[in-house]
Each structure stands twice: as structure tokens, then as C-alpha cells.
């Protein structure tokens, strides 16, 4: 049974969009996913399923919508795909916590970066269904404007690497 990683949008440690990872795990188990594991309090969950990525996204988003009042948005990637995303990160000199991977629900248009406004020297690179963004001064105070990121959810490279490692361990 394949290992998948689901990345949820709009899940915060506290306040609006808060979802304890124990509840996320229970929801996933209730949907029939196997070997469910969560990673840090920001909407990362790994599991096994025989369903397709698209079916998993729709099913999980709908279940979370019932729990949270509205669907947060769910991006699902397979183990090998996540490994490749971690391994092929551009900007080799960037600190891993200053390099964010934005996971998108579908492939961004080829001109997605043309509307980018990067006042602090941010750099971006398109991938398949991801956009890598290097924030030389960190993302916290960045004034970056890139409309293509709006529908996605981001994880720093350290988190992406750890999720890929966990997926490999699960796949044994």
C-alpha cells in the first residue's frame, strides 16, 4: 500500500484554523487510512492508502471541512515525489529554514513568476506542482508578492526533508 503525505492549508498552532494533531490522526483513521502519523502542529500527516491522490485530497478536505466549518485545502504527495522535491531544491546556499516549498493543488502556469514583486531579494523557482521560494531575510517580515502562492501551503526545506525521511521509514 503506497505511503502518502497530506499537507493541509490554514492549519495553525493556535487561534483560527487550529486543529490538534490527535484529531487529524483520528479523522484520517476514520477515513480508512492506515499507519497514520502526524508531524509537528502544522497540518502534516503521513499514511498508507490504496486510493488515488485526488480521491484522498477530496475525501480528507471534505472531512476536515465538516470538522472545521470550511475545507482548509489539502495537497497530497506520494513518497517518491516528496523525496524528489526535497532532493531537487534549488538555491543550494540558502539556509533550509529560509527556503520554503509552496505545495500547490495543481501545476502553476508557466508565467506564474512574472507577477512576482520581491523587494527583499527573494528568489523563486517553478517546479511541477510546487514553487520554491528563498527568503534571504526570512519569510516573517517579507513583503514578497506572488499571487500564484495564494492557493498553496508552504513548508520549509527542513520540514520537507523530515517528512520525506518519515515516508521512507514507513515504506521500510
Sine and cosine of phi, psi and omega as CSV:
sin_phi,cos_phi,sin_psi,cos_psi,sin_omega,cos_omega
0.00,0.00,0.79,-0.61,-0.06,-1.00
-0.91,0.42,0.48,-0.88,0.08,-1.00
-1.00,-0.09,0.74,-0.67,0.05,-1.00
-0.84,-0.55,0.42,-0.91,0.08,-1.00
-0.84,-0.54,0.82,-0.57,0.06,-1.00
-0.96,-0.29,0.74,-0.68,-0.01,-1.00
-0.88,-0.47,0.88,-0.47,-0.07,-1.00
-1.00,-0.09,0.61,-0.80,0.10,-1.00
-1.00,0.07,0.40,-0.92,0.19,-0.98
0.85,0.53,0.54,0.84,0.08,-1.00
-0.95,-0.32,0.85,-0.52,-0.07,-1.00
-0.89,-0.46,0.32,-0.95,0.03,-1.00
-0.91,0.41,-0.59,0.81,0.02,-1.00
-0.55,-0.84,0.17,-0.98,0.06,-1.00
0.97,0.24,-0.48,-0.88,-0.03,-1.00
-0.87,0.49,0.70,-0.71,0.03,-1.00
0.99,0.14,0.22,0.98,-0.01,-1.00
-0.96,0.27,0.74,-0.67,0.03,-1.00
-0.59,-0.81,0.95,-0.32,0.04,-1.00
-0.84,0.54,0.64,-0.77,-0.06,-1.00
-0.91,0.41,-0.41,0.91,0.08,-1.00
-0.90,0.43,-0.60,0.80,0.04,-1.00
-0.94,0.33,-0.65,0.76,0.04,-1.00
-0.87,0.49,-0.70,0.72,0.02,-1.00
-0.87,0.49,-0.71,0.70,0.00,-1.00
-0.89,0.46,-0.64,0.77,0.03,-1.00
-0.89,0.46,-0.71,0.70,0.00,-1.00
-0.89,0.45,-0.67,0.74,0.04,-1.00
-0.91,0.42,-0.62,0.78,0.04,-1.00
-0.90,0.44,-0.43,0.90,0.04,-1.00
-1.00,0.09,-0.04,1.00,0.04,-1.00
1.00,-0.06,0.17,0.99,0.05,-1.00
-0.97,0.23,0.52,-0.85,-0.07,-1.00
-0.94,-0.34,0.40,-0.92,0.07,-1.00
0.78,0.63,0.72,0.69,-0.09,-1.00
-0.95,0.30,0.76,-0.65,0.06,-1.00
-0.69,-0.73,0.64,-0.77,0.09,-1.00
-0.95,-0.32,0.33,-0.94,0.03,-1.00
-0.68,-0.73,0.84,-0.54,-0.07,-1.00
0.70,0.71,0.38,-0.92,-0.12,-0.99
-0.99,0.17,0.88,0.47,0.04,-1.00
-0.54,-0.84,0.43,0.90,0.12,-0.99
0.99,0.14,0.72,0.69,0.08,-1.00
-0.87,-0.50,0.81,-0.58,-0.01,-1.00
-0.62,-0.78,0.68,-0.73,0.03,-1.00
-0.90,-0.43,0.54,-0.84,-0.01,-1.00
-0.21,-0.98,0.11,-0.99,0.11,-0.99
-0.94,-0.33,0.58,-0.82,0.06,-1.00
-0.34,-0.94,0.52,-0.85,0.10,-0.99
-1.00,-0.03,-0.01,1.00,-0.02,-1.00
-0.99,0.14,0.24,-0.97,0.03,-1.00
-0.98,0.20,0.35,-0.94,0.06,-1.00
-0.80,0.60,-0.74,0.68,-0.06,-1.00
-0.88,0.47,-0.70,0.71,0.01,-1.00
-0.89,0.45,-0.65,0.76,0.02,-1.00
-0.89,0.45,-0.73,0.68,0.00,-1.00
-0.83,0.56,-0.76,0.66,-0.05,-1.00
-0.90,0.43,-0.72,0.70,-0.03,-1.00
-0.89,0.45,-0.73,0.68,-0.03,-1.00
-0.94,0.35,-0.67,0.75,0.01,-1.00
-0.88,0.48,-0.67,0.74,0.00,-1.00
-0.91,0.42,-0.71,0.70,0.00,-1.00
-0.90,0.44,-0.66,0.75,0.03,-1.00
-0.93,0.37,-0.56,0.83,0.06,-1.00
-0.88,0.48,-0.65,0.76,0.05,-1.00
-0.90,0.44,-0.65,0.76,-0.04,-1.00
-0.95,0.30,-0.66,0.75,-0.16,-0.99
-0.98,-0.21,-0.09,1.00,0.00,-1.00
0.99,-0.13,-0.42,0.91,0.11,-0.99
-0.39,-0.92,0.53,-0.85,0.00,-1.00
-0.90,0.43,0.76,-0.65,-0.04,-1.00
-0.98,0.21,-0.43,0.90,-0.15,-0.99
0.98,-0.19,0.82,-0.58,-0.06,-1.00
-0.78,-0.62,0.79,-0.61,0.09,-1.00
-0.94,-0.35,0.80,-0.60,-0.02,-1.00
-0.91,-0.42,0.68,-0.73,0.07,-1.00
-0.73,-0.68,0.53,-0.85,0.09,-1.00
-0.99,0.17,0.26,-0.97,-0.04,-1.00
-0.84,0.55,-0.79,0.62,-0.05,-1.00
-0.90,0.44,-0.61,0.79,0.02,-1.00
-0.90,0.43,-0.69,0.73,0.00,-1.00
-0.92,0.40,-0.62,0.79,0.07,-1.00
-0.85,0.52,-0.70,0.71,-0.01,-1.00
-0.91,0.42,-0.63,0.78,0.02,-1.00
-0.88,0.48,-0.70,0.71,0.01,-1.00
-0.92,0.39,-0.67,0.74,-0.08,-1.00
-0.95,0.31,-0.49,0.87,-0.10,-1.00
-0.97,-0.25,0.40,0.91,0.02,-1.00
-0.89,0.46,0.75,-0.66,0.05,-1.00
-0.98,0.20,-0.10,-1.00,0.05,-1.00
0.86,0.52,0.89,0.46,-0.09,-1.00
-0.87,0.50,-0.37,0.93,0.00,-1.00
-1.00,0.02,-0.07,1.00,-0.02,-1.00
-0.96,0.27,0.61,-0.79,0.14,-0.99
-0.91,0.42,0.70,-0.72,-0.06,-1.00
-0.84,0.54,-0.50,0.87,0.02,-1.00
-0.99,0.12,-0.09,1.00,0.08,-1.00
-0.97,-0.26,0.05,1.00,0.04,-1.00
-0.92,-0.40,0.94,-0.35,-0.01,-1.00
-0.98,-0.22,0.63,-0.78,0.11,-0.99
-0.96,-0.27,0.88,-0.48,0.07,-1.00
-1.00,-0.07,0.89,-0.46,0.02,-1.00
-1.00,-0.01,0.81,-0.59,-0.06,-1.00
-0.94,-0.33,0.42,-0.91,0.02,-1.00
-0.93,0.36,-0.41,0.91,0.04,-1.00
-0.47,-0.88,0.14,-0.99,-0.03,-1.00
-0.87,0.50,0.74,-0.67,0.04,-1.00
-0.96,0.30,0.52,-0.86,0.06,-1.00
-0.89,0.46,0.48,-0.88,-0.04,-1.00
-0.84,0.54,-0.41,0.91,-0.02,-1.00
-0.99,-0.14,0.26,0.97,-0.09,-1.00
-0.85,0.53,-0.52,0.86,-0.06,-1.00
-1.00,0.07,-0.16,0.99,-0.04,-1.00
-0.91,0.41,-0.41,0.91,-0.02,-1.00
-1.00,-0.08,0.17,0.99,-0.06,-1.00
-0.95,0.30,0.73,-0.69,0.14,-0.99
-0.89,-0.46,0.90,-0.43,-0.12,-0.99
-0.82,-0.58,0.98,0.20,-0.09,-1.00
-0.93,0.37,-0.33,0.94,-0.02,-1.00
-0.96,-0.28,0.33,0.95,0.03,-1.00
0.98,0.17,0.33,0.94,0.05,-1.00
-0.88,0.48,0.53,-0.85,0.04,-1.00
-0.82,-0.57,0.53,-0.85,0.01,-1.00
-0.68,-0.74,0.47,-0.88,0.04,-1.00
-0.62,-0.78,0.74,-0.67,0.06,-1.00
-0.98,0.20,0.61,-0.79,0.14,-0.99
-0.81,-0.59,-0.49,-0.87,-0.01,-1.00
-0.91,0.41,-0.99,0.13,0.04,-1.00
-0.93,-0.37,0.51,0.86,-0.03,-1.00
-0.68,-0.73,0.41,-0.91,0.18,-0.98
-0.78,-0.62,0.83,-0.56,0.07,-1.00
-1.00,0.02,0.73,-0.69,0.05,-1.00
-0.76,-0.64,0.83,-0.56,0.09,-1.00
-0.99,-0.14,0.84,-0.55,0.04,-1.00
-0.96,-0.29,0.99,-0.13,-0.08,-1.00
-0.87,0.50,-0.43,0.90,0.01,-1.00
-0.94,-0.34,0.25,0.97,-0.07,-1.00
1.00,0.03,0.36,-0.93,-0.07,-1.00
-1.00,0.04,-0.30,0.95,-0.11,-0.99
-0.83,0.56,-0.69,0.72,-0.04,-1.00
-0.93,-0.35,0.15,0.99,-0.05,-1.00
-0.89,0.46,0.59,-0.80,0.07,-1.00
-0.97,-0.26,0.34,0.94,0.01,-1.00
-0.81,0.58,0.69,-0.72,0.12,-0.99
-0.84,-0.54,0.88,-0.48,0.01,-1.00
-0.49,-0.87,1.00,-0.07,-0.10,-0.99
-0.81,0.59,-0.50,0.86,-0.04,-1.00
-0.89,0.46,-0.33,0.94,-0.04,-1.00
-0.98,0.17,-0.27,0.96,-0.15,-0.99
-0.82,0.57,-0.64,0.76,-0.06,-1.00
-1.00,0.04,-0.06,1.00,-0.07,-1.00
-0.99,-0.12,-0.04,-1.00,0.10,-0.99
-0.70,-0.71,0.62,-0.79,-0.10,-1.00
-0.93,-0.37,0.45,-0.89,0.14,-0.99
-0.64,-0.77,0.62,-0.78,0.05,-1.00
-0.96,0.27,0.27,-0.96,-0.11,-0.99
-0.89,0.46,-0.55,0.83,0.07,-1.00
-0.86,0.52,-0.70,0.71,0.00,-1.00
-0.92,0.40,-0.68,0.73,0.02,-1.00
-0.87,0.49,-0.70,0.71,0.02,-1.00
-0.88,0.47,-0.68,0.74,-0.02,-1.00
-0.92,0.39,-0.66,0.75,0.05,-1.00
-0.88,0.47,-0.65,0.76,0.04,-1.00
-0.89,0.45,-0.68,0.73,0.04,-1.00
-0.87,0.49,-0.70,0.71,0.00,-1.00
-0.88,0.47,-0.64,0.77,0.01,-1.00
-0.90,0.43,-0.66,0.75,0.03,-1.00
-0.90,0.44,-0.69,0.72,0.03,-1.00
-0.86,0.50,-0.65,0.76,0.01,-1.00
-0.91,0.41,-0.58,0.82,-0.04,-1.00
-0.97,0.23,-0.26,0.97,0.12,-0.99
0.79,0.62,0.00,0.00,0.00,0.00
